[in-house]
Structures are given as structure tokens and as C-alpha cells.
Amino acid sequence: MAGVEFVDVRKSFGAHPVIKGVNIDIADGEFVILVGPSGCGKSTLLRMLAGLENISAGEIRIGNRVVNTLAPGDRDIAMVFQNYALYPHMTVAQNMAFSLMLKRSPKADMDKRVEKAADILGLTKLLDRYPRQLSGGQRQRVAMGRAIVRDPQVFLFDEPLSNLDAKLRVAMRAEIKELHQRLNTTTVYVTHDQIEAMTMADKIVVMHDGIVEQVGSPLDLYDNPANLFVAGFIGSPAMNMIKGRLNPENASQFIASDGTILPVANAPASARGRELVYGLRPEFIGLGADGLPAQIVVIEPTGYETHVTVRLGGSEASCIFRERINAQPGDTLRVSIDASNIHLFDAVSGRRLIA
């Protein structure tokens, strides 16, 4: 196994830069997820690590080796793609052993590796089947098994769950996480789904427009977003954003653009006099008879929770209530805000202000 390091990595297609100086340090055995919207550069970065794209500048290191000019087959990595890329005329066992066959590995060694991978992934009874006889989840496990038999230094996953239905995605998330815990191999995983990133990763790299916006553990990014982009991207429903300013006479009050006064527990001195954005997670809005009036826009009962969109401070805000809401769109609720869990962002730079 080995760590991975991106050192000022850049990529341009002609005159158009798509990766703009990325620096990431991935420790040996770490599960790191690159996440961001479509077009942010995360898949391009993964393909450069795999050797499927040339880099324009910088260095990529696997272990102690700079791999910029190494062919994919010489990098000691294994990649699982979004489409399973299984050979339809080969059985499960033959698909899993194919890379070893190309290397002319001894048959006894191939059989041993395939049997071990099949046991890990619950594929032992399916080794004689063909891909057409498998479900989507089973096909994805075969693709994972094909990577495992190579015993690589680094696993690469390129949106492997995108083609699965919602229930199967949840199950496969748990399987991939458990697989990593068993093998403890360095893993770099790309997804646009921040729920996948939050539930699976040791460390998340949030990308946007070819740059790294923030790197950290899932809960660190959730609790301490560096800027408005990360705050809005990590979390579902997303953080509520309300524009306004601090009250110049009372720093414990935030005055929204429509004049609504929202509570602030601890405002940094740098927040005074600035155009601000008040960041509030949906779960920190509660029901309270003495709270602020908020008009209901949409009610979405999910069973255990009720998601309610209200108009608050001149903006629409998402709320998550454990209580059952006996109300209709257009009605007014009274809501309370946990002021100790709000964030203030500079409206111009987007950076979070730290008290």
C-alpha cells in the first residue's frame, strides 16, 4: 500500500484550464472522496492519477514514486468505473481473473486470488455465471472483485454507484466502506453525491471549478465550512443562506434584508459593517410559540421527519422537524433559531468569518 500526493497539479485542454493548481495529500490506507458538481474537475483528477490523462504541470506521487510519465499498468493501481465494463462472454471468475491472465500469472495463484475476492464480496456461488445473469449490484461487486485480485497499492472508484437504484446505492455504500475497512488499502473515490461522501469517507476533498475549496473530515466540513460554496454543497437539505448585516448597535442581532431580526450568539469583530450572509442548518430551526413568524411554502412529510420550506428573513428556508405539522402552505408557523449554531459569511468573498 502507499499514500498519494498531488503537488500543484494542473491540466488544460488547449487554452482552457480545468485543473488549476491542486494540492492534496492522501495518507496510506486513507479513504478519500473527491466531491463536487459536474464539471468541477474531480474525474479529470482521478484519470490523471490513473494515467488515463496526461498532466500539464505539477507532480503526482504514489508512495515515493513520481508517476507523471508512467503507463497506467505500471502505477500499481486498480480502477472501478461507473459502467461495470464486464466482458459478456466471460464468466464471473474469468472476468475477475482477466488482468492476471494478461500478466500470465500461474493458474493456482489466479484461482486463489479469485476465490479470496469472491469470498470477501459474497460472489462464491456466482463464479460460473455470466454478467447477463447478474443484478446491477452483483455486477458492480464483480467489477470490484476484478480490482481486488490485483492487490494494488491504490483503489480508484469513478462514480461506481451512479447506475444503481436508490435502495441498492445505500446497500453498496455500506459494502464499499466495509471492504475498505477489511483491506485497508488507500482509496480515492469520485462522486457528485455529497451523501455518499459524508457517509463513506475518512476525508473529503470539495472541488469547484478546478480548484480545491476545502479538505477535511465529513463532520468538520459540515460543522465548519470554509466558505459559502462548501456550506451550500455539503448537507441535505442545504444550509439556509439569508442576506443582511449585523445591527450596528447590538452585535447579537442580525438584520435580514427584509428587516427581520435573527439571533447571533457570538459575532466576530470583523463582521461589523460588512454585507453578510447568515448561514443556518435546517435542523437548528425549531418550533416555538415565542419564535419568529414564518410562512409555510411547502410541506414534505417523510415519516420520521417533516421537511418544511418557509419564508424567513426575505428568503426561503428549509426546516427539519421531528414533530408532525398540522398546517397547510400559506399558514404561518412560529420558529425558533439555535443561535449558537449559526455561521456568518462575508457576502463578497464568501469566506466564513471566525469568532
C-alpha positions as CSV (number, residue, x, y, z in Angstrom):
1,M,0.0,0.0,0.0
2,A,1.0,3.6,-0.4
3,G,-0.1,7.2,0.0
4,V,-0.9,9.5,-2.8
5,E,0.1,13.1,-3.3
6,F,-0.9,15.8,-5.8
7,V,1.6,18.7,-5.9
8,D,0.5,21.8,-7.7
9,V,-1.2,19.6,-10.4
10,R,-2.6,21.5,-13.4
11,K,-4.5,20.4,-16.5
12,S,-5.5,22.4,-19.6
13,F,-7.4,21.4,-22.7
14,G,-5.8,23.7,-25.2
15,A,-6.0,27.2,-23.7
16,H,-8.8,26.2,-21.3
17,P,-7.6,25.3,-17.8
18,V,-9.7,22.6,-16.0
19,I,-7.4,21.8,-13.0
20,K,-5.8,24.9,-11.5
21,G,-3.1,24.0,-9.1
22,V,-4.4,21.2,-6.9
23,N,-2.5,20.1,-3.8
24,I,-3.8,17.0,-1.9
25,D,-2.1,14.7,0.5
26,I,-3.7,11.3,0.9
27,A,-2.2,9.1,3.7
28,D,-1.5,5.4,3.3
29,G,-4.7,3.4,3.9
30,E,-7.0,6.5,3.8
31,F,-10.4,6.6,2.1
32,V,-10.6,9.9,0.4
33,I,-13.6,11.1,-1.7
34,L,-13.4,13.9,-4.3
35,V,-16.8,15.5,-4.5
36,G,-18.2,18.5,-6.4
37,P,-20.7,19.4,-9.1
38,S,-20.4,18.2,-12.7
39,G,-17.5,19.9,-14.4
40,C,-15.5,20.7,-11.3
41,G,-12.5,18.6,-12.4
42,K,-12.8,15.6,-10.0
43,S,-13.0,12.9,-12.6
44,T,-10.2,14.5,-14.6
45,L,-8.0,14.5,-11.5
46,L,-8.8,10.8,-10.9
47,R,-8.0,10.0,-14.5
48,M,-4.7,11.8,-14.2
49,L,-3.9,9.7,-11.2
50,A,-4.8,6.5,-13.1
51,G,-2.6,7.6,-16.1
52,L,-5.5,7.9,-18.4
53,E,-4.9,11.7,-18.8
54,N,-1.6,13.5,-19.1
55,I,-1.0,16.3,-16.7
56,S,0.0,19.8,-17.9
57,A,2.1,20.7,-14.8
58,G,2.9,19.6,-11.3
59,E,3.6,16.1,-9.9
60,I,1.6,13.1,-8.9
61,R,3.2,10.7,-6.4
62,I,2.2,7.2,-5.4
63,G,4.3,6.2,-2.5
64,N,7.7,7.6,-3.1
65,R,7.4,7.5,-6.9
66,V,6.6,10.3,-9.2
67,V,4.2,8.7,-11.7
68,N,3.7,11.5,-14.2
69,T,5.2,9.6,-17.1
70,L,4.4,6.0,-16.0
71,A,1.9,4.0,-18.1
72,P,-1.4,3.0,-16.2
73,G,-0.2,-0.6,-16.0
74,D,3.0,0.4,-14.2
75,R,1.3,2.5,-11.4
76,D,0.1,-0.4,-9.3
77,I,-3.5,0.9,-9.2
78,A,-6.9,-0.7,-9.8
79,M,-9.9,1.2,-11.1
80,V,-13.6,0.6,-10.8
81,F,-15.6,2.5,-13.4
82,Q,-19.2,3.9,-13.4
83,N,-20.1,1.3,-16.1
84,Y,-19.1,-2.1,-15.0
85,A,-17.1,-2.9,-18.2
86,L,-17.5,-6.6,-17.8
87,Y,-16.9,-9.0,-20.7
88,P,-20.3,-10.5,-21.6
89,H,-18.8,-13.8,-23.0
90,M,-16.8,-14.4,-19.8
91,T,-18.0,-15.9,-16.5
92,V,-17.7,-14.0,-13.2
93,A,-14.5,-15.9,-12.4
94,Q,-13.0,-15.2,-15.8
95,N,-13.8,-11.5,-15.6
96,M,-12.2,-11.2,-12.2
97,A,-9.1,-13.1,-13.3
98,F,-8.7,-11.3,-16.6
99,S,-5.9,-8.9,-15.6
100,L,-4.0,-11.8,-14.0
101,M,-4.4,-13.8,-17.2
102,L,-2.8,-10.9,-19.2
103,K,0.1,-11.0,-16.8
104,R,0.4,-14.8,-17.3
105,S,0.1,-15.4,-13.6
106,P,0.2,-19.1,-12.6
107,K,-3.3,-20.7,-12.6
108,A,-3.1,-21.8,-9.0
109,D,-2.3,-18.2,-7.9
110,M,-5.2,-16.8,-10.1
111,D,-7.7,-19.3,-8.6
112,K,-6.5,-18.5,-5.1
113,R,-6.9,-14.7,-5.6
114,V,-10.3,-15.0,-7.3
115,E,-11.6,-17.3,-4.5
116,K,-10.4,-14.9,-1.8
117,A,-12.0,-11.9,-3.6
118,A,-15.2,-13.8,-4.2
119,D,-15.4,-14.8,-0.5
120,I,-14.9,-11.1,0.6
121,L,-17.7,-9.9,-1.8
122,G,-20.2,-12.7,-1.4
123,L,-19.7,-13.9,-5.0
124,T,-18.6,-17.5,-4.4
125,K,-21.9,-19.1,-5.6
126,L,-21.9,-16.8,-8.7
127,L,-18.4,-17.6,-10.2
128,D,-19.8,-19.7,-13.0
129,R,-22.5,-17.2,-14.1
130,Y,-22.3,-14.6,-16.9
131,P,-22.8,-10.9,-16.5
132,R,-26.3,-11.1,-18.1
133,Q,-27.4,-13.4,-15.3
134,L,-26.5,-10.9,-12.6
135,S,-28.2,-7.9,-11.0
136,G,-26.7,-4.4,-11.1
137,G,-25.3,-4.7,-7.6
138,Q,-23.8,-8.1,-8.3
139,R,-22.1,-6.8,-11.5
140,Q,-20.7,-3.9,-9.5
141,R,-19.3,-6.4,-7.0
142,V,-17.7,-8.3,-9.8
143,A,-16.0,-5.1,-11.0
144,M,-14.8,-4.5,-7.5
145,G,-13.5,-8.1,-7.4
146,R,-11.6,-7.6,-10.6
147,A,-9.8,-4.7,-8.8
148,I,-9.2,-6.7,-5.6
149,V,-7.5,-9.6,-7.2
150,R,-4.7,-7.3,-8.5
151,D,-3.8,-6.4,-4.9
152,P,-3.0,-2.8,-5.9
153,Q,-1.4,-0.1,-3.8
154,V,-4.4,2.2,-4.6
155,F,-8.0,1.6,-5.4
156,L,-9.7,4.2,-7.7
157,F,-13.5,4.5,-7.9
158,D,-15.2,6.7,-10.6
159,E,-18.8,7.2,-9.6
160,P,-19.4,3.5,-9.2
161,L,-22.9,3.7,-7.8
162,S,-24.4,6.1,-10.3
163,N,-26.2,3.4,-12.4
164,L,-27.8,1.7,-9.3
165,D,-31.3,2.4,-7.9
166,A,-31.6,4.4,-4.6
167,K,-32.0,1.4,-2.3
168,L,-29.1,-0.5,-3.9
169,R,-26.9,2.5,-3.7
170,V,-27.4,2.6,0.1
171,A,-26.5,-1.1,0.4
172,M,-23.4,-0.7,-1.9
173,R,-22.2,2.3,0.1
174,A,-22.1,0.1,3.2
175,E,-20.4,-2.8,1.3
176,I,-17.6,-0.5,-0.1
177,K,-17.0,1.0,3.3
178,E,-16.8,-2.4,4.9
179,L,-14.5,-3.6,2.1
180,H,-12.1,-0.7,2.8
181,Q,-12.1,-1.5,6.5
182,R,-11.2,-5.1,5.7
183,L,-8.5,-4.4,3.1
184,N,-7.2,-1.0,4.5
185,T,-6.0,-0.1,1.0
186,T,-5.6,3.6,0.0
187,T,-8.8,4.5,-1.8
188,V,-9.6,7.6,-4.0
189,Y,-13.3,7.8,-4.8
190,V,-15.1,10.3,-7.1
191,T,-18.8,11.2,-6.7
192,H,-21.1,14.2,-7.2
193,D,-23.3,12.8,-4.4
194,Q,-22.4,14.5,-1.1
195,I,-24.4,11.9,0.9
196,E,-22.0,9.2,-0.4
197,A,-19.1,11.4,0.5
198,M,-20.4,12.1,4.0
199,T,-21.2,8.5,4.8
200,M,-18.2,6.8,3.4
201,A,-15.1,9.0,3.5
202,D,-12.3,9.4,6.1
203,K,-11.5,12.7,4.3
204,I,-13.5,14.7,1.8
205,V,-12.0,17.0,-0.9
206,V,-14.6,19.5,-2.1
207,M,-13.8,20.7,-5.6
208,H,-15.3,23.6,-7.6
209,D,-14.2,25.0,-11.0
210,G,-10.9,23.2,-11.0
211,I,-9.7,24.2,-7.5
212,V,-9.9,22.6,-4.0
213,E,-12.3,24.6,-1.9
214,Q,-11.8,22.6,1.4
215,V,-10.3,19.4,2.7
216,G,-11.4,17.7,5.9
217,S,-13.3,15.0,7.7
218,P,-17.0,14.8,6.8
219,L,-18.2,16.3,10.1
220,D,-15.5,19.0,10.1
221,L,-16.8,20.2,6.6
222,Y,-20.4,20.0,7.8
223,D,-19.8,21.9,11.1
224,N,-17.1,24.3,9.9
225,P,-17.5,25.1,6.2
226,A,-14.7,27.3,4.9
227,N,-17.0,29.3,2.5
228,L,-20.5,29.7,1.1
229,F,-19.8,27.1,-1.7
230,V,-18.9,24.3,0.8
231,A,-21.7,25.3,3.2
232,G,-24.2,25.1,0.4
233,F,-22.9,21.9,-1.1
234,I,-22.3,19.7,2.0
235,G,-25.6,18.8,3.7
236,S,-29.0,17.8,2.6
237,P,-31.1,19.9,2.7
238,A,-28.5,22.5,2.1
239,M,-27.7,25.2,4.6
240,N,-30.0,28.2,4.6
241,M,-28.5,31.5,3.4
242,I,-30.0,34.8,4.4
243,K,-28.5,38.1,3.4
244,G,-28.2,41.2,5.7
245,R,-26.0,42.9,8.2
246,L,-25.3,42.9,12.0
247,N,-27.2,45.5,14.0
248,P,-24.5,48.3,14.5
249,E,-25.9,48.9,18.0
250,N,-26.3,45.3,19.0
251,A,-23.9,42.6,17.6
252,S,-26.2,39.8,18.9
253,Q,-28.8,40.8,16.2
254,F,-28.6,40.1,12.5
255,I,-30.9,42.3,10.4
256,A,-32.0,40.5,7.3
257,S,-32.7,42.3,4.1
258,D,-36.4,42.5,4.8
259,G,-35.8,43.8,8.3
260,T,-36.3,40.5,10.2
261,I,-34.1,40.3,13.3
262,L,-32.3,37.0,13.7
263,P,-30.2,36.0,16.8
264,V,-26.4,35.8,16.8
265,A,-24.6,34.2,19.7
266,N,-21.0,35.2,19.0
267,A,-20.3,37.6,16.2
268,P,-16.6,38.2,15.3
269,A,-15.4,41.8,15.3
270,S,-14.6,41.5,11.6
271,A,-18.3,41.1,10.9
272,R,-19.2,44.7,11.8
273,G,-20.1,46.9,8.9
274,R,-20.0,44.2,6.3
275,E,-22.6,42.8,3.9
276,L,-23.1,39.3,5.4
277,V,-24.8,36.0,4.8
278,Y,-26.4,34.3,7.7
279,G,-25.9,30.5,7.5
280,L,-28.3,28.2,9.3
281,R,-28.7,24.5,9.0
282,P,-32.3,23.2,8.7
283,E,-32.0,21.1,11.9
284,F,-31.2,24.2,14.0
285,I,-34.7,25.7,13.3
286,G,-37.3,24.5,15.8
287,L,-40.9,25.2,16.6
288,G,-41.5,27.8,19.4
289,A,-44.6,29.7,20.5
290,D,-42.5,32.8,21.1
291,G,-40.5,32.4,17.9
292,L,-40.3,34.3,14.6
293,P,-43.3,34.2,12.2
294,A,-42.5,32.1,9.1
295,Q,-45.0,31.5,6.3
296,I,-45.1,27.9,5.0
297,V,-44.3,27.4,1.3
298,V,-44.0,23.6,1.0
299,I,-44.6,20.7,3.5
300,E,-42.9,17.4,2.7
301,P,-43.7,14.6,5.3
302,T,-41.1,11.8,5.1
303,G,-42.4,9.7,8.0
304,Y,-39.9,10.2,10.9
305,E,-39.3,13.8,9.9
306,T,-41.2,16.6,8.3
307,H,-39.3,18.9,5.9
308,V,-40.9,22.3,5.7
309,T,-39.9,25.2,3.4
310,V,-40.8,28.6,4.9
311,R,-40.3,32.2,4.1
312,L,-37.9,33.7,6.6
313,G,-35.8,36.9,6.5
314,G,-36.8,37.6,2.9
315,S,-35.6,34.2,1.7
316,E,-36.9,30.6,1.5
317,A,-35.5,28.5,4.3
318,S,-35.6,24.7,4.8
319,C,-36.5,23.3,8.2
320,I,-36.5,19.7,9.6
321,F,-39.0,19.0,12.3
322,R,-39.5,15.8,14.3
323,E,-43.0,16.9,15.1
324,R,-46.0,16.2,12.9
325,I,-47.1,19.5,11.3
326,N,-50.8,20.1,11.1
327,A,-50.7,23.0,8.7
328,Q,-51.0,23.9,5.0
329,P,-48.9,26.1,2.6
330,G,-49.8,29.7,3.3
331,D,-50.1,29.2,7.1
332,T,-47.7,30.8,9.5
333,L,-45.5,28.9,11.9
334,R,-43.6,30.3,14.8
335,V,-39.9,29.2,14.6
336,S,-37.0,29.4,17.0
337,I,-33.3,29.5,16.0
338,D,-30.4,27.9,17.8
339,A,-28.1,31.0,17.6
340,S,-25.1,29.0,18.9
341,N,-25.0,27.0,15.6
342,I,-25.3,29.8,13.0
343,H,-22.4,30.9,10.7
344,L,-21.6,34.3,9.3
345,F,-20.1,34.6,5.8
346,D,-18.7,37.7,4.0
347,A,-21.1,38.4,1.2
348,V,-18.4,39.5,-1.2
349,S,-15.6,36.9,-0.7
350,G,-17.9,34.1,0.5
351,R,-15.4,33.2,3.3
352,R,-16.8,32.2,6.7
353,L,-15.9,34.7,9.5
354,I,-14.4,33.1,12.6
355,A,-15.1,34.5,16.0
